[in-house]
Amino acid sequence: MALVLAWLPVSAAPVLHEALPLDPAEDLSFGATTPDGELPAAIQTTTGPVSVPEEGAVNARTTYGGVQSGGTGYRLDSNTVGPDSVRYSEPFTPAIVPFKRSGVFDAVAPDMQLIVHSPQRVGLPIGGVPTVRDDQFYGDMTVDLVAERDVKIPSVAPGARILSVRLTPPVAVVFHRDSAENWFVRSEKTQRVRLVMHLAVDRSVFSSPYGNVSWRRLSRELAGLPPDVQAAGARIASGMGVSQNLRPKTAVRRLIEYFRDFSESPDRPTTSGIELYETIARSQIGVCRHRAFAFTVTALAVGIPARFVHNEAHAWVEVSDGYRWHRVDLGGAAARLNSESPGNLSVHQPPQDSYRWPAGSFTGQNMADAERSARGNRAARSGAGAALPRPHSGSAGGAGGATLTPGIQPGSSGLPASDVSVVLEAGKTTRGARIRVSGVVSGSSGPCASVRIDVVLNGYGLQARPLGALVTDARGRYDGFVLVPSDVVVGDYDVQVHTPGSPECGQGTSDE
């Protein structure tokens, strides 16, 4: 018996344990946590369930914090041609590339430097649960803590909340933010740690129409500009036809449309300070940082709370309607992005952009899509890379590196954006009542027949609220009734309609 057993192959030994692959959907259904109980084992995201970042050693590839953490200001440069490529490191899952908030400024100094209005920092609480209105993320970053000092870390979006954290090795920390919502972490020790966070943020901040508010309401959130800067901003705004004679939401739309319509210029301005700002704004030249800088100054001068946001790869703006901050990309992104992030990260899917893009625009999302497309092509060719074309003077690559046809909005299905009109039967109504909505939808080839029309309610601090859906007839016309919710707050609202389009017509959204 002993002799027979001695000749049995090793593979015949019984299997005592078999590792099972992670199943984030299962973890979600059971409400599972990490073994230490500090983080959820999985979160629900816009692309499905995502597992918590695996535990492990501190990764020093990209670090945040340190003695040099955080800048005190941002000054505009005169190089109005962007680089061929930029680098980017993604600390969030799902990935928000290229929109991590590394530096944010909400005021302007007399020397035309962007600054933080109130550098005094307040505590960021930890705790709570996500709501049905939230998008969820994991943050995973290496941070160099400095004893008794606030060190800066990136954030995912304005208004983001920290629900839970895990530090490796364990160390006590507190979190702070300033008036521009820059994030900081503080510890009693100088130490390199891995910081993993569970984050939640109201989905509407990523893209939603500006609220229907008054100038008086906005004035409560504004800090005054230096007199010379205010005068310069007012001059630029006046030349654009933007003033407080317009409704704030109309002024914001005009500002966005104007500053999205910039192009690169090889002729560098020779001015500086206020003169450089006016030259760039009037000539509509520059890349993402010039657009965002000039937009911020102009918006503040008009009376709209605005912020300049940037990281190592891109710059954009945020505007507040008194109820929430809205992320707004103005385009001007680099043609090529070299990401240091893993290629298998899930990707955040924001809501559809609420504003129109000029033909040939190259957006931050285009840049990210092109990078992912190029990465996939390189993998398919076993490492043989292909360069993406550099956009010049208003002609640019589209999503995935393809050239945009004039009239196409980024994010569309490849067809020109449809024109959508909307007419309300009455200007006033009551909660729980029906309102009649009508209009016309037309595409590049004529009326859009048999397309769905989604009707939503916007304004008064309300996240876009669906009211109902209608369908166009053979002439592209729609006419029907939708129901006003009985639980909305009494106030002024806008009715907006959107169509996802059809094989013959592109998607489209009404202006009002």
Secondary structure, 3 states (H helix, E strand, C coil): CHHHHHCCCHHHCCCCCCCCCCCHHHHHHHCCECCCCCCECEEEECCEEEECCCCCCCCCCCEEECCCCCCCCECCCCCCCCCCEEEECCCEECECCCCCECEEECEECCCCCEECCCCCCEECCECCCCCCCEEEEEEEEEEEECECCEEEECECCCCCEEEEEEEECCCCEEEEECCCCCEEEEECCCEEEEEEEEEEEEHHHHCCCCCCCCHHHHHCCCCCCCHHHHHHHHHHHHHCCCCCCCCHHHHHHHHHHHHHCCECCCCCCCCCHHHHHHHHHHHCECCHHHHHHHHHHHHHHHCCCEEEEECCCCEEEEEECCCCEEEECCCCCCCEEEECCCCCCCECCCCCCCCCCCCCCCCHHHHHHHHHHHHHHHHHCCCCCCCCCCCECCECECHHHCECCCCCCCCCCCCCCCEECCEECCCCCCCCCEEEEEEEEEECCEECCCCEEEEEEEECCEEEEEEEEEECCCCCEEEEEEECCCCCCCCCCEEEEEECCCCCCCCEECCC
